[in-house]
Amino acid sequence: MEADAMPPAQRFTAPDGVSLAWYELAEGDGPPIVLQHGFSSSTYHEWVECGIAAALAGLGRRLIGLDARGHGRSDTPHDTRFYGGDLMARDMMELVTGLGLQSYDLAGYSMGGGIAASVAAQDSRVRRVVISGIGEAIVTGKRPFRTAALAAAFRADSEDGLNDMERNMRR
């Protein structure tokens, strides 16, 4: 796989009706590697565009990427009940079950790291997990930002009055 080469999106529907995009990034032997991107990103931007998927494809293993709900080519419902780490972890496990995977390795970055941690704690099919780009919140439970404040920043008419994190996340 070349960096920037993106296969077509495939789709599956979560039990709550949200349609999710996933990608077969490489074929190979051995347990597949499943990738979960971070917040405000996608499989393409997190794993393909920068060449990570191409490097992993060189291992000769099957490589699968999932666009989380609200990201990439997956559905983006506007009702908050369709979001949360537990739902995204369930999405990952539903995909793996639908693909018939008996075991797999899992890598997640940032938000995807939190999802990967949750999946690894629940799914005995996970052989290895890589959790990266995630801070102490996974251990302490303290979030680095308030969800309501971030949502308000996304809805604001301008960036006036936003702190640096809110401004960057909005962009």
SVG drawing of the C-alpha trace seen along z (x, -y; Angstrom):
<svg xmlns="http://www.w3.org/2000/svg" viewBox="-31 -38 38 56">
<polyline fill="none" stroke="black" stroke-width="0.4" points="0.0,0.0 1.3,-3.4 1.0,-6.4 -2.2,-8.3 -3.7,-5.2 -7.1,-4.7 -9.2,-1.7 -13.0,-2.2 -15.0,-2.4 -16.9,0.6 -19.9,0.3 -21.6,2.0 -24.5,0.9 -24.2,0.7 -27.1,2.1 -28.4,-1.5 -28.6,-2.1 -25.5,-4.2 -23.7,-3.3 -19.9,-3.0 -17.2,-3.0 -14.3,-0.6 -11.4,0.2 -9.4,3.2 -6.0,1.5 -3.8,4.6 -4.1,8.3 -1.8,10.8 -1.4,13.8 -1.5,14.0 -3.7,12.1 -5.0,8.9 -4.1,5.5 -7.1,3.2 -6.5,-0.6 -8.6,-3.2 -7.9,-6.9 -8.1,-9.9 -10.7,-12.6 -11.5,-14.8 -9.5,-12.5 -10.2,-9.5 -8.6,-6.3 -7.2,-8.2 -5.7,-11.1 -4.4,-9.2 -3.0,-6.1 -2.9,-6.3 -1.9,-9.9 1.1,-9.9 2.4,-6.5 1.8,-4.4 -0.6,-2.0 1.9,-1.5 4.6,-0.7 2.4,1.7 1.3,3.3 5.0,4.2 4.6,6.7 2.5,8.9 -0.5,8.8 -4.1,8.0 -4.7,4.3 -8.2,2.9 -9.2,-0.6 -12.4,-1.9 -13.8,-5.4 -15.4,-6.1 -19.0,-7.4 -19.0,-11.1 -15.7,-10.8 -14.4,-10.3 -17.0,-8.6 -19.1,-7.1 -22.5,-8.6 -22.5,-11.8 -25.7,-11.8 -26.4,-15.1 -28.0,-13.5 -25.5,-13.0 -27.0,-9.6 -25.1,-8.2 -21.7,-9.0 -19.4,-7.9 -16.4,-5.7 -18.6,-2.7 -20.5,-2.9 -17.3,-3.3 -15.7,-0.3 -18.9,1.7 -18.6,0.6 -15.1,2.0 -16.1,5.3 -19.1,5.5 -16.9,5.0 -14.4,7.6 -17.3,10.1 -18.8,9.3 -15.5,10.0 -15.2,13.3 -11.9,12.5 -10.8,15.1 -7.9,12.9 -6.4,9.6 -3.9,6.9 -5.3,3.4 -3.7,0.0 -5.4,-3.3 -4.2,-6.8 -5.5,-9.6 -9.3,-9.0 -8.7,-5.8 -6.2,-4.9 -9.1,-5.2 -11.3,-3.1 -8.5,-0.5 -8.0,-0.3 -11.8,0.3 -11.9,2.9 -8.8,4.7 -10.3,4.8 -13.5,6.4 -12.6,8.6 -10.5,11.7 -9.8,11.9 -7.3,9.0 -3.8,10.4 -1.8,7.2 -2.8,3.6 -0.9,0.4 -2.3,-2.7 -0.6,-5.9 -1.1,-9.7 -3.2,-9.5 -2.6,-11.3 -3.1,-10.5 -6.9,-10.7 -7.1,-7.0 -5.7,-6.3 -7.0,-9.2 -10.3,-9.6 -9.8,-13.4 -10.6,-14.7 -8.3,-17.4 -11.3,-19.4 -15.0,-19.8 -17.2,-18.2 -19.9,-21.0 -17.3,-23.7 -15.9,-22.0 -19.3,-21.6 -20.0,-25.3 -16.7,-26.2 -17.7,-24.2 -21.0,-26.0 -19.7,-29.5 -20.0,-32.1 -16.4,-33.1 -13.2,-32.1 -13.3,-35.2 -13.1,-34.1 -12.0,-30.5 -8.9,-29.1 -6.1,-27.7 -7.3,-24.1 -10.9,-25.0 -9.6,-27.1 -7.3,-24.3 -10.0,-21.6 -12.5,-23.8 -10.0,-24.2"/>
</svg>
